[in-house]
């Protein structure tokens, strides 16, 4: 917390002094001390939670503690300096603030601070033949803090130049579960709760220059990652030919690293109504524990040509390469290219044709190269003034997709990536009347890899309705569904209490999942001073991962059967033009029918007062 406070103070000081310095170059204005065009809004209240069961799932990103809360918003200007500031405080570990400043367009600054808590699960390891959890009752969770500051500087005497200096700090503190295999490949599993204390810090500086029809910019970014939490240790024993770790070793540690990135961009208009965008990026990432590095370079360009109001075209190309000095590390080179055609032959109709290709070369890996082609056609049509249609079809063909090779057992090759994939997307927006609108969308995709016996089908459906039968009453309803079916062959190993034939199994493993969501909300203005709001959300998720071994369903621990319901009701009373009172009730329940220890529910009651002008 002390480090984050220092970062906030440092950022604010840099912002204030930089703005003051640049404002010295601005044209003098008559002194105006009063704040003009001021808008202000402030709310304060109290909320009470009643929690039952496991709070980690029912409130994964919330602090379910009772207490006072407050929020505020202010917007205005002093002379030629504009500002707006917002804040929301729900708990010590649930806060958000932002500050935006525009000083005579010579200095602009955006400052953001967020702090929230994330509750984490703990795997009880019940599906392991032999496992030991050193901290079975330890509650896991992390507190996340983020600071972002974006600053833009302009010198009035040099209007063609623009400078930027940005900063970001992202920190995590708390505990999470760490798991390792302590002996052979499947069964001897150990788990400990490990301390999390990570920080990621970015600093970016750059300049942009305009001259004629061209704009050129350069940016340099420094990034550092530090893990100050102590990693747990375990005795891996004497090791084996198939298990390289031996003796006492730490595990579940992310190494400290640093990253340097340079970006050079150019945008320019060319003759014959064309436009060019090009960029070159290069940098280096270093593991500060082992001192190994990865060098990378990326070049990209896009040429746009406007032929007429009926036809336009884009041609694009990019090439990314990475070189690692890690022994037997994966070096890669990825090239992408393609062409877009936009056609407007009919009024209120747009047709877009796209062809893309991708070529990937790798070293020290099972598949040395992968080639992919993609064809896409998009169609937009405004059928009537109130009815719009959008459709898209995409076909992807892949040669030699990314695979995994188990060199320990007969070089078995596995992949879940398709060679052939087709996707269709359709949507319709219909504004039936001024107070009624309907929207629907449908997506279907089919992936197949006959070489590795992989089939995947995915279906998505969304329906929504908005209806306002009167000026005081409105309804919003929606339904969404995602359904996935996957059939693939997989390899799994077993060791204990099995005969020698079950040491290695190659079998078909089907996986099906479906998620459905219903939502309904309503608002009603009883009188000019009293308004009511209410909503309800119901979500059901099911997943089935099945295969049998010795008449046992070994996928049982991967099955999901989860439902969640949330409903809220609120009332607001306008006491005067500037003061209003509010009260809110909310109930949420999380049910896991496979893992009952994760179930939980809470009720929330909040009330307060709002002042605005």
C-alpha positions in Angstrom: 0.0 0.0 0.0 2.9 2.3 0.8 4.4 1.8 -2.6 1.1 2.4 -4.4 0.6 5.6 -2.4 4.0 6.8 -3.4 3.1 6.1 -7.1 -0.1 8.1 -6.8 1.7 11.1 -5.3 4.5 10.9 -7.8 2.1 10.8 -10.7 0.0 13.7 -9.4 3.1 15.8 -8.9 4.4 15.1 -12.4 1.0 15.9 -13.8 0.5 19.1 -12.0 4.0 20.5 -12.5 4.1 19.5 -16.1 0.8 21.1 -16.8 1.9 24.3 -15.0 5.1 24.4 -16.9 3.4 24.0 -20.3 0.8 26.5 -19.4 3.5 29.1 -19.1 3.9 29.0 -22.9 0.2 29.4 -23.5 -1.4 32.7 -24.5 -2.3 34.8 -21.5 -5.9 34.9 -20.6 -7.8 37.3 -18.3 -7.6 36.0 -14.8 -10.6 33.9 -13.9 -10.5 32.3 -10.5 -14.1 31.1 -10.3 -15.1 27.7 -11.6 -17.5 28.0 -14.5 -20.0 25.5 -16.0 -19.8 23.4 -12.8 -21.7 20.1 -12.6 -21.6 18.2 -9.3 -23.1 15.0 -8.0 -22.4 13.3 -4.7 -24.0 10.2 -3.1 -23.5 8.7 0.3 -25.2 5.8 2.1 -25.0 2.6 4.0 -25.2 -1.0 2.8 -25.7 -4.2 4.7 -24.8 -7.8 3.5 -26.1 -11.1 4.8 -23.9 -13.9 3.4 -24.4 -17.6 3.6 -22.2 -20.4 2.3 -19.1 -19.8 0.1 -18.7 -16.2 -0.7 -15.9 -16.8 -3.3 -18.2 -17.7 -6.2 -21.3 -15.7 -5.4 -19.2 -12.6 -5.0 -15.9 -13.4 -6.8 -15.0 -9.8 -7.5 -16.9 -8.1 -4.6 -16.2 -7.4 -1.0 -19.4 -8.6 0.8 -18.8 -6.6 3.9 -21.3 -4.1 5.4 -20.4 -0.4 5.8 -20.7 3.1 4.4 -20.3 3.9 0.7 -19.9 7.1 -1.3 -19.5 8.3 -4.8 -18.9 11.7 -6.4 -18.7 13.4 -9.8 -17.6 16.9 -10.7 -17.1 18.7 -14.0 -16.3 22.2 -14.9 -13.7 24.7 -16.1 -11.5 27.6 -14.9 -10.7 29.8 -17.8 -9.4 27.5 -20.6 -8.7 24.6 -18.2 -11.4 21.9 -18.2 -11.6 19.1 -15.7 -13.8 16.2 -14.6 -13.2 14.0 -11.5 -15.1 10.9 -10.4 -14.8 8.5 -7.4 -16.6 5.5 -5.9 -15.8 4.0 -2.5 -17.6 0.8 -1.6 -15.0 -0.6 0.7 -11.4 -0.3 1.6 -10.7 -2.9 -1.0 -13.2 -1.7 -3.6 -12.4 1.8 -4.8 -12.2 3.6 -8.2 -11.1 7.2 -8.9 -10.4 9.1 -12.2 -9.2 12.6 -13.0 -9.2 14.2 -16.5 -7.6 17.6 -17.2 -7.4 19.7 -20.4 -5.4 22.9 -20.0 -5.9 25.1 -23.0 -5.3 22.0 -25.2 -1.6 22.3 -24.4 -1.7 19.7 -21.7 -4.1 16.8 -21.3 -3.9 14.2 -18.6 -6.0 11.2 -17.7 -5.4 9.6 -14.2 -7.1 6.4 -13.1 -6.8 4.4 -9.8 -8.6 1.1 -9.1 -8.5 -1.3 -6.2 -10.6 -4.5 -6.0 -10.5 -7.9 -4.4 -10.6 -11.3 -6.3 -11.5 -14.4 -4.4 -9.8 -17.6 -5.7 -10.8 -21.2 -5.6 -8.9 -24.0 -4.0 -8.9 -27.4 -5.7 -9.5 -30.2 -3.1 -7.6 -32.7 -5.4 -10.3 -35.3 -4.9 -9.8 -36.7 -8.4 -6.1 -37.7 -7.7 -5.0 -41.2 -6.7 -2.5 -39.8 -4.2 -2.5 -36.1 -3.1 -1.7 -34.0 -0.1 -2.9 -30.5 0.5 -0.8 -28.7 3.1 -3.3 -25.8 3.5 -6.8 -27.3 3.0 -8.6 -24.6 5.1 -6.7 -21.6 3.8 -8.9 -19.0 2.0 -7.3 -17.8 -1.2 -7.7 -14.4 -2.7 -5.8 -11.4 -4.1 -6.1 -7.6 -3.9 -5.5 -5.9 -7.2 -4.4 -2.3 -7.5 -3.9 -0.4 -10.7 -2.7 3.1 -11.5 -2.8 4.6 -15.0 -1.6 8.0 -16.1 -1.7 9.2 -19.7 -0.3 12.7 -20.4 -0.1 14.6 -23.7 1.9 17.8 -24.1 1.8 20.4 -26.8 4.0 23.5 -27.2 2.0 26.3 -28.7 5.0 27.6 -30.6 5.5 24.1 -32.2 1.9 23.0 -33.2 3.2 20.2 -35.4 4.7 18.3 -32.4 2.9 16.3 -29.7 4.7 14.6 -26.8 3.3 11.9 -24.5 4.4 10.4 -21.2 2.3 7.5 -19.9 2.7 5.4 -16.7 0.9 2.2 -15.5 1.4 0.2 -12.3 -0.4 -3.1 -11.7 0.0 -4.9 -8.4 -1.4 -8.1 -6.8 -1.2 -9.0 -3.1 -2.6 -12.1 -1.4 -2.5 -15.9 -1.6 -3.3 -18.5 -4.2 -3.1 -22.3 -4.5 0.1 -23.7 -5.9 0.2 -27.3 -7.2 3.0 -29.6 -8.4 3.5 -33.2 -9.3 5.9 -34.6 -6.7 6.6 -38.0 -8.2 5.3 -39.8 -11.3 3.3 -38.1 -14.0 -0.3 -38.3 -12.7 -0.9 -39.3 -9.2 1.4 -37.9 -6.5 0.2 -34.3 -6.3 1.1 -31.8 -3.6 -0.6 -28.4 -3.0 0.3 -25.4 -0.8 -1.1 -21.9 -0.4 1.6 -19.5 -1.7 2.0 -15.8 -1.1 1.4 -13.5 -4.1 3.2 -10.2 -4.3 3.7 -9.2 -7.9 4.1 -5.8 -9.5 4.1 -4.8 -13.2 5.3 -1.2 -14.0 5.2 0.4 -17.4 6.6 3.7 -18.6 6.1 5.0 -22.1 7.4 8.2 -23.7 6.9 9.3 -27.3 6.6 12.1 -29.8 4.4 12.6 -32.8 5.2 15.0 -35.7 3.0 16.2 -38.5 4.3 17.5 -41.8 2.1 18.0 -44.9 0.0 14.9 -45.4 2.2 12.6 -43.2 2.2 11.9 -39.5 5.2 10.1 -37.9 5.3 8.9 -34.3 7.9 7.1 -32.1 7.3 5.5 -28.7 9.6 3.7 -26.3 8.2 1.5 -23.5 10.0 0.1 -20.4 8.2 -2.7 -18.5 9.4 -4.5 -15.4 7.8 -7.5 -13.6 8.7 -8.5 -10.1 7.6 -11.4 -8.0 8.4 -10.7 -4.3 6.3 -13.6 -2.9 8.3 -16.6 -1.7 7.6 -19.7 -3.8 6.9 -23.0 -1.9 9.4 -25.9 -2.0 9.0 -29.6 -2.1 11.3 -32.7 -2.1 11.0 -34.3 -5.6 13.1 -37.3 -4.5 15.8 -38.9 -6.7 14.0 -38.1 -10.0 13.7 -40.4 -13.0 14.3 -40.5 -16.7 10.8 -39.3 -17.3 10.7 -36.9 -14.4 13.7 -34.4 -14.5 13.2 -32.6 -11.2 15.0 -34.0 -8.2 15.7 -33.0 -4.6 14.3 -29.9 -2.9 13.1 -27.4 -5.5 10.8 -24.4 -5.5 7.7 -24.4 -7.8 5.0 -22.2 -9.0 7.3 -19.2 -9.5 7.1 -16.7 -12.3 10.6 -15.2 -13.0 11.3 -11.5 -12.8 11.6 -10.0 -16.2 12.0 -6.7 -18.1 10.8 -5.7 -21.5 11.9 -2.9 -23.8 9.8 -2.0 -26.9 10.3 0.6 -29.6 7.5 1.5 -32.0 7.8 3.6 -35.1 4.6 4.5 -37.1 3.8 6.5 -40.2 0.5 7.5 -41.7 0.3 9.4 -44.9 -2.0 10.3 -47.9 -0.7 9.3 -51.3 -1.6 10.3 -54.8 -4.6 8.8 -56.6 -6.8 8.9 -53.5 -4.8 6.3 -51.5 -3.6 6.1 -47.9 -0.6 4.3 -46.4 -0.1 3.1 -42.8 3.2 1.4 -41.8 4.8 0.5 -38.5 8.0 -1.1 -37.3 8.4 -2.5 -33.8 11.4 -4.1 -32.2 12.4 -5.0 -28.6 13.8 -7.4 -26.1 12.4 -9.4 -23.2 14.8 -10.6 -20.5 14.4 -13.2 -17.8 16.2 -11.5 -14.9 16.6 -14.8 -13.0 18.3 -16.8 -15.8 19.4 -13.8 -18.0 18.0 -15.4 -21.1 16.6 -13.0 -23.7 14.1 -13.0 -26.5 14.5 -10.5 -29.3 11.5 -9.7 -31.5 10.7 -7.6 -34.5 7.5 -6.8 -36.3 6.8 -4.9 -39.5 3.3 -4.1 -40.7 1.8 -2.1 -43.6 -1.6 -1.4 -45.0 -2.3 0.4 -48.3 -5.9 1.7 -48.8 -7.1 2.7 -52.3 -10.4 4.5 -53.0 -11.4 3.8 -56.6 -14.9 5.3 -56.6 -17.9 5.7 -54.3 -18.7 2.1 -55.4 -15.4 0.3 -54.8 -12.5 0.6 -52.4 -9.6 -1.8 -51.6 -7.1 -2.5 -48.7 -3.9 -4.5 -49.0 -2.1 -5.5 -45.8 1.0 -7.4 -44.8 2.9 -8.1 -41.5 5.9 -10.1 -40.5 6.8 -11.0 -36.9 10.1 -12.8 -35.9 11.4 -13.9 -32.5 14.8 -15.2 -31.6 15.6 -16.8 -28.2 18.9 -17.7 -26.7 17.3 -20.3 -24.4 18.8 -23.7 -25.2 16.3 -25.7 -27.4 14.0 -22.7 -27.3 11.3 -22.1 -29.9 12.2 -19.4 -32.5 9.4 -18.4 -34.8 8.6 -16.3 -37.9 5.1 -15.4 -38.7 3.9 -13.7 -41.9 0.4 -12.5 -42.6 -1.1 -10.8 -45.6 -4.4 -10.3 -47.4 -6.7 -8.0 -49.3 -10.1 -6.4 -48.6 -12.6 -5.3 -51.2 -15.5 -3.0 -50.2 -18.3 -2.8 -52.8 -21.3 -0.5 -52.8 -23.1 -1.4 -56.0 -26.6 -1.0 -54.6 -28.1 1.8 -52.4 -28.1 1.0 -48.7 -26.1 -2.2 -49.3 -22.5 -3.0 -48.5 -20.5 -6.0 -49.5 -17.0 -6.8 -48.2 -14.8 -9.6 -49.6 -11.6 -10.6 -47.7 -8.8 -13.0 -48.4 -6.1 -13.6 -45.7 -3.1 -16.0 -45.5 -0.7 -16.8 -42.6 2.6 -18.7 -42.7 4.3 -19.7 -39.5 7.8 -21.2 -39.2 9.1 -22.7 -36.0 12.3 -24.2 -34.8 12.8 -26.9 -32.2 9.1 -28.1 -32.3 7.1 -30.9 -33.7 5.4 -29.0 -36.5 8.1 -26.9 -38.2 5.5 -24.9 -40.2 1.8 -24.1 -40.4 0.0 -22.5 -43.3 -3.5 -21.0 -43.0 -5.9 -19.4 -45.5 -9.0 -17.6 -44.6 -11.9 -16.4 -46.9 -14.6 -14.1 -45.6 -17.7 -12.4 -47.1 -19.7 -9.8 -45.2 -23.0 -8.4 -46.3 -24.9 -5.4 -44.8 -28.3 -4.3 -46.0 -30.7 -1.6 -44.8 -33.9 -3.3 -46.0 -36.2 -0.6 -44.8 -35.8 2.5 -42.7 -36.5 0.3 -39.6 -35.1 -3.0 -40.6 -31.4 -3.9 -41.0 -29.6 -7.1 -41.8 -26.0 -8.2 -41.4 -24.5 -11.5 -42.5 -21.0 -13.0 -42.5 -19.5 -16.3 -43.7 -15.9 -17.3 -43.1 -13.9 -20.4 -44.2 -10.5 -21.2 -42.7 -8.2 -23.9 -44.0 -5.0 -24.9 -42.0 -2.1 -27.1 -43.0 -0.2 -28.8 -40.1 -1.7 -27.0 -37.1 0.1 -26.6 -33.8 0.5 -30.0 -32.0 1.9 -31.5 -28.9 4.2 -34.5 -28.9 4.7 -36.8 -25.9 8.2 -38.1 -26.6 8.1 -40.3 -23.5 5.6 -42.8 -24.9 6.0 -43.6 -28.6 6.0 -39.9 -29.7 2.2 -39.7 -29.5 0.9 -36.5 -31.2 -2.2 -34.6 -29.9 -4.0 -31.5 -30.9 -7.5 -30.0 -30.5 -7.0 -27.4 -33.3 -9.1 -27.9 -36.5 -7.8 -28.1 -40.0 -11.0 -26.9 -41.6 -13.3 -24.4 -40.0 -16.5 -22.7 -41.2 -18.4 -19.9 -39.5 -21.7 -18.3 -40.3 -23.1 -15.2 -38.5 -26.5 -13.5 -39.0 -28.1 -10.6 -37.3 -31.3 -8.6 -37.7 -32.2 -5.2 -36.0 -35.8 -4.2 -36.3 -37.2 -0.9 -34.9 -40.9 -1.9 -35.1 -42.1 1.4 -33.7 -40.7 4.4 -31.8 -41.3 2.4 -28.6 -40.5 -1.1 -29.7 -37.3 -2.7 -31.1 -36.2 -6.3 -31.6 -32.7 -7.7 -32.1 -31.5 -11.1 -32.8 -28.2 -12.7 -33.8 -27.1 -16.3 -34.6 -23.6 -17.8 -35.0 -22.7 -21.3 -36.1 -19.2 -22.6 -36.5 -18.0 -26.1 -37.4 -14.4 -27.2 -37.0 -12.9 -30.5 -38.2 -9.5 -32.2 -38.2 -9.9 -35.6 -39.9 -6.2 -36.4 -39.4 -6.4 -36.2 -35.6 -10.2 -37.1 -35.3 -11.3 -33.7 -34.0 -14.8 -32.4 -34.6 -16.2 -29.2 -32.9 -19.6 -27.6 -33.4 -20.5 -24.3 -31.8 -23.9 -22.5 -31.8 -24.8 -19.1 -30.3 -28.2 -17.4 -30.2 -29.1 -14.0 -28.8 -32.6 -12.4 -28.6 -33.4 -9.0 -27.1 -36.5 -6.8 -26.9 -37.0 -3.2 -25.7 -40.6 -2.0 -25.2 -41.9 1.2 -23.7 -45.7 1.0 -23.7 -46.0 4.4 -21.9 -43.7 7.3 -21.2 -43.5 6.1 -17.6 -42.9 2.4 -18.1 -40.2 0.5 -20.0 -39.1 -3.1 -20.4 -35.9 -4.7 -21.5 -35.6 -8.5 -22.0 -33.0 -10.7 -23.5 -32.1 -14.4 -23.9 -28.8 -15.9 -25.0 -27.6 -19.5 -25.5 -24.1 -21.0 -26.3 -23.9 -24.7 -27.2 -20.7 -26.5 -27.9 -20.0 -30.1 -28.9 -16.5 -31.5 -29.2 -15.4 -35.0 -30.2 -11.7 -35.8 -30.1 -9.3 -38.6 -29.3 -7.0 -38.1 -26.3 -4.3 -40.0 -24.4 -4.2 -40.4 -20.7 -2.1 -42.4 -18.3 -2.9 -44.3 -15.2 -0.5 -46.0 -12.8 -2.1 -47.2 -9.6 -4.5 -50.2 -9.2 -4.6 -50.9 -12.9 -3.2 -53.7 -15.1 -0.4 -53.1 -17.5 -2.7 -52.6 -20.5 -4.2 -49.5 -18.8 -0.8 -47.8 -18.5 -1.6 -45.9 -21.7 -5.1 -45.3 -23.1 -6.0 -43.7 -26.4 -9.7 -43.2 -26.5 -12.4 -40.9 -27.8 -13.5 -38.2 -25.3 -16.7 -36.3 -26.1 -17.2 -32.9 -24.4 -20.5 -31.0 -24.5 -21.4 -27.7 -22.8 -24.4 -25.4 -22.9 -24.9 -22.0 -21.2 -28.2 -20.1 -21.2 -29.0 -16.7 -19.8 -32.3 -14.9 -19.2 -32.6 -11.2 -18.3 -35.5 -9.0 -17.6 -35.5 -5.4 -16.3 -38.3 -2.8 -15.8 -38.5 0.8 -14.8 -41.7 2.7 -13.8 -42.1 6.4 -12.9 -45.0 6.4 -10.4 -45.0 10.2 -10.1 -42.6 13.0 -11.0 -40.9 12.4 -7.7 -41.0 8.6 -7.3 -39.5 6.0 -9.6 -39.1 2.2 -9.3 -36.6 -0.1 -11.0 -36.2 -3.9 -10.9 -34.4 -6.6 -12.8 -33.8 -10.4 -12.6 -31.0 -12.5 -14.2 -31.0 -16.3 -14.4 -28.0 -18.3 -15.8 -27.7 -22.0 -16.2 -24.4 -23.7 -17.3 -23.9 -27.4 -18.0 -20.8 -29.3 -19.2 -20.3 -33.0 -19.6 -16.8 -34.5 -20.1 -17.1 -38.3 -20.4 -15.0 -41.3 -21.1 -14.8 -44.7 -19.3 -11.8 -46.6 -17.9 -12.5 -49.9 -16.2 -16.2 -49.1 -16.1 -15.5 -45.8 -14.3 -16.3 -42.3 -15.6 -12.9 -40.6 -15.3 -14.3 -37.3 -16.6 -16.8 -36.9 -13.7 -14.7 -34.3 -11.9 -14.7 -32.1 -15.0 -18.5 -32.1 -15.3 -20.3 -28.8 -14.6 -23.8 -28.1 -13.5 -24.1 -24.5 -12.3 -27.0 -22.1 -11.9 -27.0 -18.5 -10.7 -29.9 -16.1 -10.0 -29.8 -12.4 -9.2 -32.6 -10.0 -8.6 -32.7 -6.4 -7.5 -35.3 -3.8 -6.7 -34.8 -0.1 -6.2 -36.9 3.1 -5.3 -35.8 6.7 -5.7 -37.6 9.7 -4.2 -36.8 13.2 -5.5 -37.1 15.4 -2.4 -36.1 18.6 -4.3 -34.4 19.7 -7.5 -31.0 18.9 -5.9 -31.7 16.2 -3.3 -33.0 12.7 -3.8 -33.2 9.6 -1.5 -32.8 6.0 -2.6 -33.1 2.4 -1.3 -32.0 -0.8 -3.0 -32.4 -4.5 -2.3 -30.6 -7.3 -4.1 -30.4 -11.1 -3.8 -28.0 -13.4 -5.5 -27.6 -17.2 -5.3 -24.9 -19.4 -6.8 -25.6 -23.2 -7.0 -23.0 -25.8 -8.0 -24.8 -29.1 -8.2 -21.5 -31.0 -8.7 -19.4 -29.3 -6.0 -21.8 -28.2 -3.3 -19.1 -26.7 -1.1 -18.9 -23.8 -3.6 -22.5 -22.8 -3.2 -23.4 -19.5 -1.6 -25.9 -16.7 -1.5 -26.2 -13.2 -0.1 -28.8 -10.4 0.3 -28.0 -6.7 0.1 -29.8 -3.7 1.5 -28.6 -0.2 0.8 -30.0 3.3 1.2 -28.6 6.8 1.0 -28.9 10.3 -0.2 -27.8 12.0 -3.4 -27.1 15.7 -4.0 -26.5 17.2 -7.4 -26.7 20.4 -9.3 
